[in-house]
Structures are given as structure tokens and as C-alpha cells.
Amino acid sequence: MSETKGAFWIAHVKVLDEERYGKYAALAGPAIAKHGGTFLARGGRYVQLEGNDRPRNVVARFPSLDAAVACYHSPEYQEALSHAKGASERDLMVVEEA
């Protein structure tokens, strides 16, 4: 029997336009939840030890890597993302649990 591993959606963000990015956040949360995602960290305190500093960091857990990728490509999330483009600098990855 094969066990499906969960996955983490990890975003590092520098917000350039608070108003437009707020529209993204308002739509992204429900889209992520619709695909089984739950937030583990969302804009809290952090310590940058290496690499590029992006002051907003988000970690969401999904039931699988496929669910996280499907969320990203969903019409609901793409609508949200349209508000983030130009309003932020972002790095986003999905990492499967060990």
C-alpha cells in the first residue's frame, strides 16, 4: 500500500503595493483552502540567515504535492495571482514531506 505524502507550499514575498496584494491575499486564502491547504505560517516573525530577504513568508500544508500544484493552476488561484503580479516580488515552491 502506497502512502500519499503531504507537501508544503513555501512562499517568500516582498510586497510592493499593499492594496493590490491585499486583493491577492483575500482571494488566495479561499483558493488554497478549497484544495486542502492549511496555513502553518503566514507573515509572522522570522530570522533571515542566508539568501534573499523577503519580509513576508508563508507556509501552507497540502495533502499531496499534486494537490498543491493543482491549486496553483486552478482558476481561483490564478485569479488571485493576477493581483499579486506587479504588486510583489515572489519566490514560490512546493516541497514534498519527508
C-alpha positions in Angstrom: 0.0 0.0 0.0 1.4 3.4 -1.1 1.1 6.3 1.3 0.5 9.7 -0.1 2.9 12.2 1.3 1.8 15.7 2.2 3.5 18.8 0.7 4.5 22.3 1.8 3.8 25.4 -0.3 6.5 27.8 0.6 6.4 31.5 -0.5 8.9 34.3 0.2 7.4 37.6 -0.7 8.3 41.3 -0.8 5.1 43.3 -1.1 5.4 46.4 -3.4 1.8 47.5 -3.5 -0.2 46.8 -0.2 -3.6 47.5 -1.7 -3.2 45.2 -4.8 -1.5 42.5 -2.7 -4.4 42.6 -0.2 -6.7 41.7 -3.1 -4.5 38.7 -3.8 -4.5 37.6 -0.2 -8.3 37.9 0.1 -8.7 35.5 -2.9 -5.7 33.2 -2.4 -6.8 32.0 1.1 -10.1 30.5 -0.1 -8.5 29.0 -3.2 -5.8 27.3 -1.0 -8.4 26.0 1.4 -10.5 24.6 -1.5 -7.6 22.4 -2.4 -7.0 21.2 1.1 -4.3 23.7 2.0 -3.9 24.9 5.6 -1.6 27.7 6.7 1.2 26.9 9.1 2.9 30.2 8.9 1.7 33.4 7.3 3.7 36.7 7.6 4.9 36.1 11.2 8.3 36.8 12.8 11.3 35.4 11.1 15.1 35.5 11.1 16.9 35.7 7.7 20.0 33.6 8.0 21.0 33.2 4.3 19.9 34.3 0.8 17.5 37.0 -0.3 15.4 38.7 2.3 11.7 38.7 1.6 9.8 40.0 4.6 6.6 38.0 4.1 6.9 34.3 4.4 4.1 31.8 4.0 4.0 28.0 4.6 0.9 26.0 3.8 0.5 22.3 4.1 -1.4 20.4 1.4 -2.5 16.7 1.4 -0.1 16.0 -1.5 2.3 17.6 -4.0 -0.3 17.1 -6.7 -3.0 19.0 -4.7 -0.6 21.9 -4.2 0.3 22.1 -7.8 -3.4 21.8 -8.8 -4.2 24.7 -6.5 -1.6 26.9 -8.2 -3.0 26.1 -11.6 -6.7 26.4 -10.6 -8.8 29.2 -12.0 -9.5 30.5 -8.5 -5.8 30.8 -7.6 -4.8 32.3 -11.0 -7.4 35.0 -10.4 -5.8 35.8 -7.1 -2.4 35.7 -8.6 -3.4 38.3 -11.2 -3.5 40.8 -8.3 0.0 39.8 -7.0 1.8 40.2 -10.3 3.4 43.6 -10.2 2.4 44.1 -6.6 5.1 41.8 -5.2 8.3 40.0 -5.8 7.8 36.4 -5.0 9.5 33.0 -4.9 7.2 30.0 -4.6 7.9 26.4 -4.3 6.2 23.2 -3.3 8.2 20.6 -1.4 7.0 17.1 -0.6 7.2 15.9 3.0 10.0 13.5 4.0 
